[in-house]
Amino acid sequence: MGLDWHVGDVIRKLREQRRWGQERLATAAGKNKGTIVAAEANENVKRDTLEAIARGLGMTVGQIYDLIPRSEQESQRVDQPTATVGGQFREQRRQNLGPPPGIPERRKQA
């Protein structure tokens, strides 16, 4: 079974891991929902649009391209969350992704 991942697949997985709808990502990226649909469908998307989507996800375009799996083993790191227990997943997500754009990081109480 061959891999056929594209940048749009990674964008979709990152959005889904955040439990965001396409509309929420569009708002975070300053684009419309149709632009997100097109990007996730691997349609030709301009570089500035990819940069806006990456910023909306709190990443760079390079970081997104680095997540495109090149083997079945690599596909698991994007395809599945690192933990399934709510608190563990949220903590892992916060460490890896930070808070959603526009939301400040919570400070831990001593």
N, C-alpha and C positions, 0 to 999 in steps of 0.2 A: 504494500500500500504506500503510494508516494504522497509526499507532502505538497500541498498547493496553497500555502499561506501567503497573504498579501498584507500590506500595511492596513487596509480596511478591516481585515479580520482582527488585527491586534487592537485597533481603535475600538471595535465592537466589544472585544473581551475586556479591555480596560474599563470601558463604560459600564458593562454588566457587572464587573467585580465591584464597582462603586455603587451598584444598584441604582444607577441613573437611567432615566429614559433618554431618548434622543433629543427631546425638547430641552431637558436640563443641560445636556452637553452643549447644545446649540446656544443656549443662553450664556453658559460659561465661556464659550468660544467667541461670542459676539457674532454668531452666524445664524442662519435660519435652519429649521429642521431638515428641509430638503437637501441642504449642503451636507449634513451629517449622514443622511440616507445615502447620498451619492458616494461619499467617502467610504462608508462601510461596505458599499457594493463594489468597491474597487474601480469606480469610474475615474476618469482623468480628473484630478483635483490639482489646482494651482498650489505652488509652493507656499504662498502667503496664507492660503486656506489651511494647509497642513500645519503651519506654524501656529495659527490661531487655535486650531483644535488641540494641538500639543499643549499650548499654554493653558487652555481650558481644563486639560487633564493634569496640569501641574508638571509637565514634562517638556522635553525638547523633541524635535523631530528625530534627531539622532538616537535618542533613547527609545523612541517608538520603533524605529527601524531595527535597533539592536535586539528587540524582542521578537522579531520574526523568526520562528523556529526553522532550523535547518535539518532537524532530525526528529524522529518520533519522541525521543526522550526530552528534547528541548520543548516540544509542543506542550508538554504537561505543565511547564512552569507558567505558561500564559493561559492555558485552557482551564486550570483548576485553581481555586483559592488555596493558599498554603495551609489553612486550618479551617475547620468547619464549626468549631465551637464559637458562639457569638463573641465573647470577650476576647478570646485568643485571636480570632480573625480581625476584629476591630483594632487590636493592638498591633498586629502584624501590618495591617493596612496603614495605620498611622505612621509606623516606622518606615515603611516602604514608600508610601505615597504622600504622606502629610495630609493636612485637612483639605477639604474641597476649596477651590479658589474663592477668595473673598471672605473666608471664615478663619479667624485667627486661631492659632494653636492654643489648646488649653494648657494652662500651667498646672503642674502637679502640686498638690497641697502637701506641706511637710508634716 
